[in-house]
Amino acid sequence: MKKNLKYNLIWLALIVIGYVVLYVAYSAGMVNLFLDNILVQIGINIILAVGLNLIIGFSGQFSLGHAGFMAIGAYAAALISMNTPTYGGFFLGMAVGVILAGIVAVAVGIPTLRLSGDYLAIATLGVAEIIRILLINFKEITNGPSGLFGIEPFVDWQMVYGFMAITTLFIVNYIRSGAGRATMAIREDEIAAEAMGVNTTKYKVMAFAFGAMTASIAGSLYAGYLQSIAPKDFAFTKSVDILILVVLGGIGSVTGTFIAAILLGIINMYLQDFGTLRMIIYALALIILMIFKPGGLLGTKELSVKKILDKFKKGDDQNASVGN
């Protein structure tokens, strides 16, 4: 309990420091509209990637359906906030999206999570495509392939940052809970975990549902910030983009997810001037990173303040001994 409290306080301290830095930057006029868009996209990507990392990195399930759950949140928030253009309407839409994403994840997860590896990836990809096709065909509600326009701009960087903090703290606390340890035991050896009395289906479905719900939150923020959405925004490529963040940061590392999202956001920002060459350079940068860091930037490691302080202390001790 005491250890978890300390861990939470460290994350809270980092979140507060990050907020103060951003607040000062915005207040000083250092952030223009272009940079604001980059920062908001980074925040949304962190929410998406942390949720997917729970599914892939901590429960060991390979999912390619994250974009579908993002679409549920985006359309729920957009439709309800357009009919009720208030903050209450937007948050109601977000809540509806989270509940729907959770229900769909459970309904899909119970039969599909009995599969593993490539079979599970194909099944989840199929679910995401079904959601996208439904959005295209229900033209009376979703406006079909054209999507929805004129969504009220309820979302700003502060709201994105707040939800990023909430979802991250929820995920890291879940991982360190009894349910989280059971989930990681399934990842390491499902047969052994089942032999020890762990309800493998229950914990896999829980992780899948929580990951889907965080994707729904990100989708709502995405719709509220960009003010327009279309089914093409939630195609297979979007799921791949989120997967890249998880793999690049390190499968099973929340800290790595943050670093990967920030790094790729910065790379995208500097590549805007390269036009059509941007995607080639972006792909080459990813290939080079994965060649030199095949396990991701951090692997399964997390940020440890204790280790950082110990290194500084060790360095001071060495300097003191040299001085003597």
C-alpha positions as CSV (number, residue, x, y, z in Angstrom):
1,M,0.0,0.0,0.0
2,K,2.8,2.4,1.0
3,K,4.8,1.5,-2.1
4,N,1.8,2.1,-4.4
5,L,1.2,5.5,-2.7
6,K,4.8,6.5,-3.3
7,Y,4.5,5.3,-7.0
8,N,1.3,7.4,-7.4
9,L,2.9,10.4,-5.9
10,I,5.8,10.2,-8.3
11,W,3.4,10.0,-11.3
12,L,1.4,12.9,-9.9
13,A,4.5,15.0,-9.5
14,L,5.6,14.3,-13.1
15,I,2.1,15.2,-14.3
16,V,2.0,18.4,-12.3
17,I,5.5,19.4,-13.6
18,G,4.4,18.7,-17.2
19,Y,1.2,20.8,-16.7
20,V,3.1,23.7,-15.2
21,V,5.6,23.7,-18.1
22,L,2.8,23.7,-20.7
23,Y,0.8,26.3,-18.9
24,V,3.8,28.7,-18.8
25,A,4.5,28.0,-22.5
26,Y,0.9,28.8,-23.5
27,S,0.7,31.8,-21.2
28,A,4.0,33.2,-22.7
29,G,2.6,32.9,-26.2
30,M,5.2,30.3,-27.1
31,V,2.6,27.9,-28.5
32,N,0.9,28.7,-31.8
33,L,-2.0,26.9,-33.4
34,F,0.2,24.5,-35.3
35,L,2.2,23.5,-32.1
36,D,-1.1,23.3,-30.1
37,N,-2.4,20.8,-32.7
38,I,0.8,18.7,-32.3
39,L,0.7,18.8,-28.5
40,V,-3.0,17.8,-28.5
41,Q,-2.4,14.9,-30.9
42,I,0.5,13.7,-28.7
43,G,-1.8,13.7,-25.7
44,I,-4.5,11.8,-27.6
45,N,-1.9,9.3,-28.9
46,I,-0.6,8.7,-25.4
47,I,-4.2,7.8,-24.2
48,L,-4.6,5.4,-27.1
49,A,-1.2,3.8,-26.8
50,V,-1.4,3.4,-23.0
51,G,-4.7,1.5,-23.4
52,L,-3.3,-0.6,-26.2
53,N,-0.2,-1.4,-24.2
54,L,-2.5,-2.8,-21.4
55,I,-3.9,-5.2,-24.0
56,I,-0.7,-6.1,-25.8
57,G,2.1,-5.5,-23.3
58,F,0.5,-6.5,-20.0
59,S,-2.1,-9.1,-21.0
60,G,-0.2,-10.5,-23.9
61,Q,-3.1,-10.3,-26.4
62,F,-2.4,-9.0,-30.0
63,S,-5.2,-6.6,-30.9
64,L,-5.6,-4.6,-34.2
65,G,-9.1,-3.3,-33.4
66,H,-8.2,-0.1,-31.4
67,A,-9.4,2.3,-34.1
68,G,-12.9,0.7,-34.0
69,F,-13.3,1.5,-30.3
70,M,-11.9,5.0,-30.9
71,A,-14.6,5.5,-33.6
72,I,-17.3,4.5,-31.1
73,G,-16.2,7.3,-28.7
74,A,-15.7,9.8,-31.4
75,Y,-19.2,9.3,-32.9
76,A,-21.0,9.1,-29.6
77,A,-19.5,12.4,-28.3
78,A,-20.0,14.1,-31.7
79,L,-23.7,13.1,-32.2
80,I,-24.8,13.9,-28.6
81,S,-22.8,17.1,-28.4
82,M,-24.2,18.3,-31.7
83,N,-27.8,17.8,-30.4
84,T,-26.9,19.2,-27.0
85,P,-24.2,21.8,-27.6
86,T,-23.0,22.1,-24.0
87,Y,-20.1,20.7,-22.0
88,G,-22.7,18.5,-20.2
89,G,-23.7,17.1,-23.6
90,F,-20.1,16.5,-24.6
91,F,-19.3,14.6,-21.4
92,L,-22.5,12.7,-21.6
93,G,-21.5,11.6,-25.2
94,M,-18.1,10.6,-23.9
95,A,-19.7,8.6,-21.1
96,V,-22.0,6.9,-23.6
97,G,-19.1,6.1,-25.8
98,V,-17.1,4.6,-23.0
99,I,-20.0,2.4,-21.9
100,L,-20.7,1.3,-25.5
101,A,-17.0,0.5,-26.1
102,G,-16.9,-1.5,-22.9
103,I,-20.0,-3.5,-23.9
104,V,-18.7,-4.2,-27.4
105,A,-15.3,-5.2,-26.0
106,V,-16.9,-7.6,-23.6
107,A,-19.2,-9.0,-26.2
108,V,-16.3,-9.4,-28.7
109,G,-13.7,-10.4,-26.1
110,I,-15.4,-13.4,-24.6
111,P,-15.4,-15.5,-27.8
112,T,-12.3,-14.0,-29.5
113,L,-9.9,-13.9,-26.6
114,R,-9.9,-17.7,-26.6
115,L,-7.8,-17.2,-29.7
116,S,-4.2,-16.1,-29.6
117,G,-1.5,-14.5,-31.8
118,D,-2.3,-13.9,-35.4
119,Y,-5.8,-15.4,-35.1
120,L,-6.7,-12.8,-32.4
121,A,-5.2,-10.0,-34.4
122,I,-7.4,-10.9,-37.4
123,A,-10.5,-11.2,-35.3
124,T,-10.0,-7.8,-33.7
125,L,-9.2,-6.3,-37.0
126,G,-12.5,-7.7,-38.3
127,V,-14.4,-6.1,-35.5
128,A,-12.9,-2.7,-36.2
129,E,-13.8,-3.0,-39.9
130,I,-17.4,-4.0,-39.0
131,I,-17.7,-0.9,-36.8
132,R,-16.3,1.3,-39.6
133,I,-18.7,-0.2,-42.2
134,L,-21.6,0.3,-39.9
135,L,-20.7,4.0,-39.6
136,I,-20.6,4.3,-43.4
137,N,-24.0,2.5,-43.9
138,F,-26.1,4.2,-41.2
139,K,-26.3,7.4,-43.2
140,E,-29.3,8.8,-41.5
141,I,-27.4,8.9,-38.2
142,T,-23.7,9.1,-39.1
143,N,-24.0,11.0,-42.5
144,G,-22.2,8.0,-44.1
145,P,-18.8,8.3,-45.7
146,S,-18.9,12.1,-45.5
147,G,-18.8,12.0,-41.7
148,L,-19.9,14.7,-39.3
149,F,-19.0,18.4,-39.4
150,G,-19.5,21.4,-37.2
151,I,-18.9,19.6,-33.9
152,E,-18.7,22.0,-31.1
153,P,-15.0,22.8,-30.1
154,F,-15.2,21.7,-26.4
155,V,-11.8,20.2,-26.3
156,D,-8.5,22.1,-25.6
157,W,-5.1,21.1,-24.5
158,Q,-6.0,21.3,-20.8
159,M,-8.9,18.8,-21.2
160,V,-6.7,16.4,-23.2
161,Y,-3.9,16.7,-20.6
162,G,-6.4,16.0,-17.7
163,F,-7.8,12.9,-19.4
164,M,-4.3,11.7,-20.3
165,A,-3.4,12.0,-16.6
166,I,-6.5,10.2,-15.4
167,T,-6.2,7.3,-17.9
168,T,-2.5,6.9,-17.2
169,L,-3.0,6.8,-13.4
170,F,-5.9,4.3,-13.8
171,I,-3.8,2.0,-16.0
172,V,-0.7,2.1,-13.9
173,N,-2.7,1.4,-10.7
174,Y,-4.6,-1.4,-12.4
175,I,-1.2,-3.0,-13.5
176,R,0.1,-2.8,-9.9
177,S,-3.2,-4.2,-8.4
178,G,-4.0,-7.9,-7.8
179,A,-5.9,-8.0,-11.0
180,G,-3.0,-6.5,-12.9
181,R,-0.6,-9.1,-11.5
182,A,-3.0,-11.9,-12.5
183,T,-3.1,-10.3,-16.0
184,M,0.7,-10.3,-16.3
185,A,0.8,-13.9,-15.0
186,I,-1.5,-14.9,-17.9
187,R,0.9,-13.1,-20.3
188,E,3.9,-15.0,-19.0
189,D,2.3,-18.5,-19.0
190,E,-1.5,-18.8,-19.4
191,I,-1.5,-22.6,-18.6
192,A,0.5,-22.1,-15.4
193,A,-1.7,-19.2,-14.4
194,E,-4.9,-21.3,-15.0
195,A,-3.4,-24.1,-13.0
196,M,-2.9,-21.7,-10.0
197,G,-6.6,-20.9,-10.1
198,V,-6.5,-17.6,-12.1
199,N,-9.7,-17.1,-14.2
200,T,-7.8,-16.4,-17.4
201,T,-10.9,-15.4,-19.5
202,K,-12.1,-12.9,-16.9
203,Y,-8.8,-11.0,-16.6
204,K,-8.1,-11.1,-20.4
205,V,-11.6,-9.7,-21.0
206,M,-11.1,-7.0,-18.3
207,A,-7.8,-5.8,-19.8
208,F,-9.4,-5.8,-23.3
209,A,-12.4,-3.8,-22.1
210,F,-10.3,-1.3,-20.2
211,G,-8.1,-0.8,-23.2
212,A,-11.2,-0.3,-25.4
213,M,-12.7,2.2,-23.0
214,T,-9.5,4.4,-23.0
215,A,-9.6,4.3,-26.8
216,S,-13.2,5.6,-26.7
217,I,-12.1,8.5,-24.4
218,A,-9.4,9.4,-26.9
219,G,-11.9,9.2,-29.8
220,S,-14.2,11.7,-28.0
221,L,-11.4,14.1,-27.4
222,Y,-10.3,13.7,-31.1
223,A,-13.8,14.6,-32.3
224,G,-14.2,17.5,-29.9
225,Y,-10.8,19.0,-30.9
226,L,-10.8,18.5,-34.7
227,Q,-14.6,19.4,-35.0
228,S,-15.1,16.9,-37.9
229,I,-14.8,13.1,-38.2
230,A,-15.4,10.5,-40.9
231,P,-15.2,6.7,-41.0
232,K,-11.9,6.9,-43.0
233,D,-10.3,8.5,-39.9
234,F,-10.6,5.1,-38.1
235,A,-9.4,2.7,-40.8
236,F,-6.9,-0.1,-40.3
237,T,-4.0,2.3,-40.7
238,K,-5.0,4.1,-37.5
239,S,-4.7,0.9,-35.5
240,V,-1.3,0.4,-37.0
241,D,-0.2,3.9,-36.0
242,I,-1.2,3.2,-32.4
243,L,0.6,-0.2,-32.5
244,I,3.8,1.5,-33.7
245,L,3.8,3.7,-30.6
246,V,3.5,0.7,-28.3
247,V,6.2,-1.3,-30.1
248,L,8.5,1.7,-30.4
249,G,8.2,2.7,-26.8
250,G,8.5,-0.9,-25.5
251,I,5.8,-3.5,-25.2
252,G,5.0,-3.5,-21.5
253,S,6.4,0.0,-20.6
254,V,4.0,2.9,-19.9
255,T,6.9,5.3,-19.7
256,G,8.2,4.1,-23.1
257,T,4.7,4.8,-24.5
258,F,5.0,8.4,-23.4
259,I,8.5,8.8,-24.9
260,A,7.5,7.2,-28.2
261,A,4.4,9.4,-28.6
262,I,6.4,12.5,-27.8
263,L,9.3,11.5,-30.1
264,L,7.0,10.6,-33.1
265,G,5.0,13.8,-32.5
266,I,8.2,15.9,-32.8
267,I,9.4,13.9,-35.8
268,N,6.1,14.5,-37.6
269,M,6.3,18.2,-36.7
270,Y,9.7,18.7,-38.3
271,L,8.8,16.6,-41.3
272,Q,5.8,18.8,-42.3
273,D,8.0,20.8,-44.8
274,F,9.0,17.7,-46.7
275,G,5.7,17.1,-48.4
276,T,5.2,13.6,-50.0
277,L,8.7,12.6,-48.8
278,R,7.5,12.9,-45.2
279,M,6.2,9.4,-45.0
280,I,9.3,7.9,-46.5
281,I,11.6,9.7,-44.1
282,Y,9.2,8.8,-41.2
283,A,9.3,5.1,-42.2
284,L,13.1,5.1,-42.5
285,A,13.4,6.8,-39.1
286,L,11.2,4.0,-37.6
287,I,13.2,1.3,-39.3
288,I,16.5,2.7,-38.0
289,L,15.1,3.0,-34.5
290,M,13.9,-0.6,-34.5
291,I,17.2,-1.9,-35.9
292,F,19.2,-0.4,-33.0
293,K,16.4,-0.8,-30.4
294,P,14.5,-4.0,-31.4
295,G,12.9,-4.3,-27.9
296,G,11.6,-0.7,-28.1
297,L,13.2,2.4,-26.6
298,L,12.7,1.2,-23.0
299,G,11.8,-2.5,-23.5
300,T,9.8,-3.4,-20.4
301,K,11.5,-0.8,-18.1
302,E,9.7,2.0,-16.3
303,L,11.0,5.3,-15.1
304,S,12.5,4.8,-11.6
305,V,13.2,8.0,-9.6
306,K,15.0,5.8,-7.1
307,K,17.5,4.5,-9.7
308,I,18.1,8.0,-11.0
309,L,18.8,9.3,-7.5
310,D,21.0,6.3,-6.8
311,K,23.1,7.1,-9.9
312,F,23.5,10.7,-8.8
313,K,24.5,9.6,-5.3
314,K,26.9,7.1,-6.7
315,G,28.5,9.8,-8.9
316,D,28.8,12.1,-5.9
317,D,30.4,9.4,-3.9
318,Q,33.0,8.7,-6.6
319,N,33.8,12.4,-6.9
320,A,34.2,12.6,-3.2
321,S,36.6,9.6,-3.2
322,V,38.6,11.1,-6.0
323,G,38.9,14.4,-4.1
324,N,40.2,12.6,-1.1
